[in-house]
Amino acid sequence: MTTPESDAREAPGRVARGAWTDAAAVLSFVLLAFWVTGRFWLHPAAGVRDNRTDQAQFEWMMAHGARVVTQLAYPFTSDRMNVPDAVNLMANTSVLSVSLPMTPVTVLFGPRTAFLVFLTAGLIATGVAWYFVLSRVLVGSRGPAWLGAGFCAFAPAMVSHANAHPNIVSQFVVPLLVWRTLRLAEPGRWLRNGVLLGLLVVWQAFLNLEILLMTAIGLAVMVAVLALARPELRRGVRPFGAGLAVAAGVAGTLLAYPLYVQFFGPGAYRGLSPLIRGYRTDLASFVAWSRESLAGDARGSAWLARNATEENGFFGWPLVVLVIALVWWLRRSAVVLGLAALGLLFGLFSLGREIVYDGRETGIPGPWAPLENLPVLHSVVPTRWSLALTPIIGVLLALGAEQVRLLARRHPAARPGIRFTTATVLTMALLPILPTPLPSVRLDPTPRFVTSGAWRPYVAGGHSIVTLPLPDTTYADPLRWSAETRLGMPLARGYFLGPDTRPGAHRVALFTAPPRRTSTFFGIIRQTDAVPPISPLDRVTAVDDLRYWRAGAVILDPRLRQAGSLYRGMTALTGIEPVRTGGVWLWDVRPLVD
């Protein structure tokens, strides 16, 4: 029997052990994050092999954030890409909530390092945030919290998106949103709690709006479930409602203008293209292995996902069986049933407009079909709804582990057997999906023409640099070059989401500017490695397009496989002989444009 005095003497020891446990948990997330991204840290010239274009885009976004801070540039659009039409950055992944505070890193070490810090720190922060919210709020025990948080941060979908989607793997705001939403019911603090929740909403809005939408839907469902299942919680409805109103007011006030720019400003678009809205989760992928997991490889999963970055399911069949068993075991818990229903809803949404199984169309319409054309929802990539399954499963794992811990405490004699069974089940379910290091590729060094500043005379007077080929979804290296100049070097066209302004296109999103005759000409050369016949109209239109782009110079990286054909095409199109300088072929087109 313990006395109050003995409890008091033991309390410091328990606090110290808890602090050491917390430190070990945080360290484990740090080690896992560097395990996943280690090849990029060990080889500074390396980039993300399976998604070089998005890496270049995020490096450009980091440079934009630094430019906003150091040059007081307008944050929501930019004229440094897609000259002369600019880019609506609110309608793109501008990540201002990270790029602005990371300005010192970008300025001192460059946008590539800033991107890598963003990616690695995002994984770490997501694990840490979930660990503390689970251990202090949702579960209350450190071991189960560590298990759930580790899954939330390093599940297959998260590691897949670590292929150059740092805004998606950085989900550290999500558990904070859960925490502050639960605190809204606290009596007497509706104003403070509402303000804090509203500020978190704004933070997440400038990080990733898709994740914010999923979180808002998930929280709404869970709050409704708890209110129905636990009548005693209804006593907090007045402070909860008041705090929610304050949060909506704060977030609405701070986001009103940015969202106006996003949906109605220059460069706004009306939903994603039918092709992108066709990105859906293959039903078979939920029990398959991700290519970035211990048990997976690209040959076994390539046809189940559009690319290596969108493997949003891939939990493996042992984990799926475990989750179903957990839900059945804990079915008396309203929280568990609510999470299960929410996971089923998100999983169904992710199947898209038509269900696909093992790479084959089934002809069965998915539940997303009647929703995909609704405002706001028409800008969601359907397969990403299954991203929300990761934190749901993470919380279920933590709740299940906590129940096992309590069961072992109530039955000391059976404790060894319970622990052995639990360890065996978790090993079978989680070992196959442990992450492997992301594959890397050596990036070509930036040409000296860019790093030396030799481009500056050619952009004087509002001119831009035109690159061959022009940047798009398949060639985004020019964005990386521009980022290294702190966006001092403006680009014609680019890799971004912008409206298709052609007749009948209804301003749906393109992943670059609408095609012009000259951009299409060079796109054909890149695809075929051959110069198509050139007509007098092509030559006249080329001059018109160069004038439209305000081109000061056209440059070509001779290391490209199609460099020879692009060289011949540009020379024949303009009649200008290029010069080799700073590691590029350069056509000075100012005499044509001016």
N, C-alpha and C positions, 0 to 999 in steps of 0.2 A: 504494500500500500504506500502511495506517495503522499507526502504532505505538501501544502502550499509552498513551504520554504524550499523543499527539494525541487519542485517544479520551477521555482524561480531560479534556482541554481542551474538547472538543466536548460532553461530557456536560451541563455547565450550560446550554449553548445548547439542547440537546434538551429538557431539563427545562423551561426557560422557554417554549419553543414549545408543549410539551405543556400547560403551565398556561394559556397564552393560548387554546389550542384548547378546553380544558375550559371556560374562562370564556365563550368564544363559544357553545359548545353550550348551556350553562345559559341564557345570554341569549336564545338562539333559542327555548327553551322558554317563557321568561318572555313574550317578545313574542307567541308563538302563543297562549298562555293568555289574555293580555289582548285579543288579536284576537277570540278566541271570545266572551269575556265583556264586551267593551268597551262595549256599549250600556248595560249595567247600571251600569258605573262612570261613564260620561258623564252618565247621567240617574238620579240617586239615587232618584227616585220610580218608576222602571221595575222591572218584575218579569218573570219567565219567562213568555212569552206562551202557550206550549203546555203548561204544567204548573203553573199557579198553586197548585193544591191541595197538591202535594208541597213546593213552596217554603214555603208556610205551615206545613206539618208540620215541616220541618227548622228553620225559625226557632223553632218551639216547642221542638224538641229542643235547640237551642243554648241557649235560655233555661233549659231543665231542667238542663243541665250546669252553667250558672252558678249555679243555685239549689242544686245539690248542694254546690258549693264554698263559696258565701257563706253558706248557711243550714244546711249539713250535712244536707240532705234525703236521704231514702233513695233510692239511685240506680236501683234495678231496677223499681220500680213508682211510679206517681204518682196522687195524688187530685186533681190540678189540672185533670183532664179526665175526662169520663164520670162525673161525680158521680151517685150515690154509690158506683158499683162500681169506679172507678179503672181504670187501664190498666197492663197488663203490658208494661213497656218493653223487657225482654229479648226478648219475642216481637215487638217492633217495631224500627224502625231508630233505636235510641237513640244511636248513634255516640258513646258515652262516651269512647272513646280520643281523640277530637278535641274534643268539646264541653267536657270538663273542662280541658285545658290552654289552650283558647281563652277561658276565662272573662274574662280582662282585656279582650279585644276586645269580648265581648258586653256586659259591664258598662259600658264606656266609650263604645262607639259604637252599641250596640243589636244586637238579633238579626238584623236584615236585613243589616247590614254584616258580622256574623259569618258568616252564611250565604254571602255573596258571597266573603269571604276564604277560607272553607272550599272553595268550588267552584273558585276560581281557583288557590289554592295547591295543591289536590289535583291538578290537571292538571300544574302545574309540577313538583311533587315526584315524580309518577309518571314523567315524562320524565327527570328528573335521576337518580332511583334506577336506572332501567333503563340509562341511559347509563353510569353508573359500574360497575354489575355487568357489563354487556356488555363495556365497554372494559377492565376489570381482571380479569375472571374467565372469561367465556364465549367472548369473541372475541379480545380483546387489542389491537384497533386502534380508534382514536378515530373515524375516519370511518364505518366500517361500524356501530360502536356508536351513533353519532348517528342514522344512518338507521333502525336498528331501534328505538331508544328513541323517536324522533319518531313512528313508527307506533304503538308501544304506547300512547303518551299521547294521540295526536290522530287515531286511526283513526275512521272513520265511527261505529262503535258507541259509542266514547267520547264523541264530540261529541254524539251523540244523547242519551246519558244525562246529559250536562251540562245538559239541560233539567230541572234541579232534582233530580238524583240525585247529589249530591256524594260520598256514601258509595261509589258504584260507580266514579266516575271517579278516586277517590283510591285507586289501586292501588299506591302506593309501597311498601307492605310486601311485595308479592308478589315482586319481585326480591330483596329481602332474605331472604325465606324460601328462595328458590332458592339463594342464596349460602351461607346458613348450613347448609342441608341438605347441600350438597356438601362443606362443611368438616367434617362429622361424621366422615368417614373419616380425618381427620388424626390421626396417632398421638400418644398421650400427652395429648391435650387434650379427651377425651370429655366430661369434666364441664363445663368452661367452654362448649364448643360446644353441649352439650345444654341448658344453662341459657339461653344466648342464643337458641337456636331456640325453646325453650318460651315465653320472654317475647314473642318476635315472634308466635307463634301466639295468645297472649292479646291482644296489641295488635290483630291482625287480627280476632279474634273480636268485639271491641267496636267494630269498624268495619263489617264486613259478613261474615256467616257464609256466604252463598252463594259469595262469592269465595274464602273459606278452603276450603270443600269442594272447589271446582274445582281449587284449587292443590294440595290434598292428593292428590287423585286423579291429577293430572298428574305430580306429583313421584314418586308411587309407581310409575307406569308407566315413567317415564324412568329411575328408579333400577334397576328390574328389567331394562330393556333394556340399560343400560350394564353391569350385572353379568353378563348373558348374553353380551354382545358383546365385552367386554374382560376376559379372565380375570385380567389383572394387577391389576385393581381389587378383586378378591375378597380380596386381602391386607388390605384395610381393613375387612373385614366386622365384626371384633370391636369396634374403636373406633366404627364406624358404629352397630352395634347398641346398644352401651352409651350412646352419645350420644343415640340415638333414645329409649331407655328413660328417660333423664334428662329429655329434652324432654317426653315424654308425662307423666312424673310432675309436672314443674313446671306444665305447662299444665292437666293434670287437677286438680291441687290448687287452682290459682287460679280455674279455671272451674267447679269442681264445684257450688258454691252458685248462681252466676248461671245455669248451665244447668238446675239443679233448678227455679229460679224460672221459667225460660222454658218448660219442658215440663210442670211439675206445679204451679206456683204459681197464685195468683189471676189470672184473665184468660188462662190458657193455652188454646190451641186445638189441634185435632187435624188439621193439614193445611189447605191452601188449598181454597177452594171449587172445584167442577168448572169454573166459568166461568174462573177465573184459571188453573187447570191446563190449560185449553184454549188459553192463549197459547202459540203455537208459531211457529217460523221457517218462513216460506214458502220452499219450495225455490228459487223463482225469485229470491228476494231476494238470494241470494249473489252474483249477477252484475249486480244492479241498482245504481242510484245513490241514495245517501241524499239526503233533502231538505235536509240541512245541508251538503252537499258542493258543490263548484264546478260539477259537471256535473248535479246533481240539482235537483228541485223537488217540491213536495208533490203536484202533479197526476200525476207520473210514478211515485210510490211509495206513495201513500196506502193503496191496497188490499193492499199487501204486508206491512204491519205494523199492529198494533192501534192504535198512536198514535206520535207523534213521538219519544217517549222510549224506545221498544223496537225501534229499528232496529238489531238486533244483528248482522246480516250486512252486506249492501250494500257489498261490496268492489269491485264493478264487474268486468266480464268481462276487461279487460286484466290486472288484478292476479291474478285467478284463474288465467289462462293462465300468467302469470309464475311463480306459486307452484308449479303443476304442473311447469313446466319446471325450476325450481330443484330440486325433489325428485328428478326424473329425473337431472339433471346430478350431484347430490351423493348419489346412491343408495348409494354405497359407505360412506357415513358412517352409523354406527348411531344417532348423535344425530338426524340428519335423518330417517331412517326412523322412529325413535321419535316424533318430533314430528309427522310426517305421519300415523302411525297414531292418535296421540292427537287430532289435529285432526279426523280422520275420525270417531272415536268421539264427540267432543263435538258435531260437526255433526249426526250421526245422532240423538243424544239430543235435540237442539234441535228436531227435526221434530215432537215431541210424539206423542200417541197415534194420530193419523191424519195422513198426509202431505197437505199442501196445496201446490198448484202454481199460481202466478199467480192467487191468490185463490179457487181452486176446489178443493173436496174431491175427492180421488182415490179414496177408499174403501180405500186401502192402509194397513194398520196400521203405525205407526212403531215402532221398537225401544224407545221409551220406554214403550209401553203396558203391558208386564208389570211395569214398575218403579215407575210413578207412585203406587201406593198403599202402597209400603213406608214404614216409619217413617223420618223425616227427609227422605227423597226426596219425600214427599207435600207438603212445604212449599217445594219448588223450583218456580219458574216455568220451564217447559221451554225457552222461547225463549232464556233467559239462558245456557243451555249454550253457545250460539254466541258469547257474549262471550269465552269462553276461546280462540277462534280468533285474536283480536287479538294477544295476546302471542306465540302460537305463530308466526303469520305474521311478527311483528316480529323474532323470533329467527331465523327462516329467512332473512329479508331481510338481516340482519346477517351471518349465516354465508355467504350467497351473495356479498355485497359483499366480504367478506374473501377468499374464493376468487378473485374477480376481481382484487383487489389483488395477491395472490400470483402470479396468472397474468401480470399486467402486469410484475411485477418479474422473473419468469423469462424473459420475452420482450421485452426493451427495444425491439427494432425494431418490434414490433407494438403497442407501448403506446398510441400515439395512436388507432389503430383500436379497440382494446379500450375505451379510455375513452369514445370517441365512441359506440360501440354501447351501452355500459352506461348512459351518460347518456340516450340516446334511449329505451331500454327503460324505464328508471325514470321518465322524464318521461311516457311514454305510460300507464304503470300507475298512477302516484301523482298526477299533476297533476289528473286529473278528480275525485279524492276529497279534495283539499285542503279544509279546513274553511272555512266562512263564518261570520260573526258570528251568534250565536244571536238569533232574533227576540224582541223585548221588547214589553211592553204597560205602559201607565201604570196603576199600582195606585191605587185610591181611598185618600185619606188616612184614617188611623184617626180615628174620631169623637172629638170632644172629651170626650164622656162617659167614654171610656176613658183618654185621655191626661191628663185633668185629675184623675183619681182619684175622680170623682163616683160611681163604682160601689161604693166601699168600704162605705158604710152598708148597702148592699143584700146584702153577703155576710157581714156580721157574724153571729156565732152559727152558722156552718157552712153558710150559704146559698150557692147558686150563681147564676150568670147564665145564663138561657135566651135564646138568640138565635133570631130568626126569619129564614129557616128554620133549623132545628137543623143544626149542622155535620155534613157527611158528605163523600163523595168528590167531590161537585160544588160544594160550598160550604164552604170551609175558612178564609175570612177571619177568623172568630172566633178561630181558633188564633193567627193573626198578632197580633190585638188582645191576646190573653192573654199572648203572648210579650213584647209591649212593656211589659206590667205586671210583667215578671219572674215570670210565672205567679201573681201575686197575685190575679188575677181567675179563679176557678175556673169551669169550663164544664160544663153538662149535655151529655151525649153528646159527639161529636167525630168526628175523622177518624183512625182507627187500626185495627189488626188486633185483633179480639177474637172470642171464641167465640160461635157462634150457639146459645143455650141453649134455643131452642124445642123442644118435643117432636119427636123424630125427626130433629133436625138434626145430632146426633152431634158437637156442639161444633166443627164446621168453622169456618174463619175468615170473619168478615164484615169489611167495611171501615168499620164503625161499630158502635154497640151494636145489639142486637136491636130490631126496631121495636116501638114502643108505639102505642096507638091515636091519641094526640095527635101524635106525630111523623109518623105516616102521614098524618094529616089535613093537616098543613102541607106535607108532601111532595106531596100531590095538588094543593094550591093552587099550589105553585111550578111544577109541571109544566103545569097547565092555565090558570093565572092566573084562576081562578074559585073561588068559595067553594062547596063542596058543601053539601047540606042538613045542618042540624045538629039532632040529636035530643036529648031530655033525657039519654039515656045518654052522648052525646058530652060534654055539659057536666059530668056527674058524673065521667066518666073523666078529663076534662081536669084537674079539681081533684086527683084521685088521682095523676095523672102529675106535676103540679107539686109535689105533696107528695113523691112518690118522688124527684124531682130536687132536692128541697130548695131550690126556686126562691125567690130573694129579689126578682128583677125579671126581666121579659121585655123584651128590646130588639129594635128593628127598624131597620135602616139604610134610610132613605127613598130612597136612591139606587138600590135594587134595582128591576128592571123590574116585579116582581110585588108591590112594596111595598103598593100600594093594596088588593089582594086579601088579602094577609097581615094588613094592618091591620084590615080588616073581619072577617076570620075570627077573629082573636084577641079582638076586642072583643065579637063575638057569642057566642063560646064562653065567655067569663068574665064578661061583663056589666060589665067595668071599662073606663072611659074612659082612654086614655093621655094623657100629657103630652109635649110636644116639648121636649127638653132635651139640650144637649150634642151636637146633631147626630143624635139618635136619637129614635124614639118609644119611650116607656117605660111599661110597665104595672107598677105596684107590686103584686105579688101576695102580699106578706107577710101581709095579713089573711086570704087564702084558705088559705095554707099553715100558718100558725101557729094 
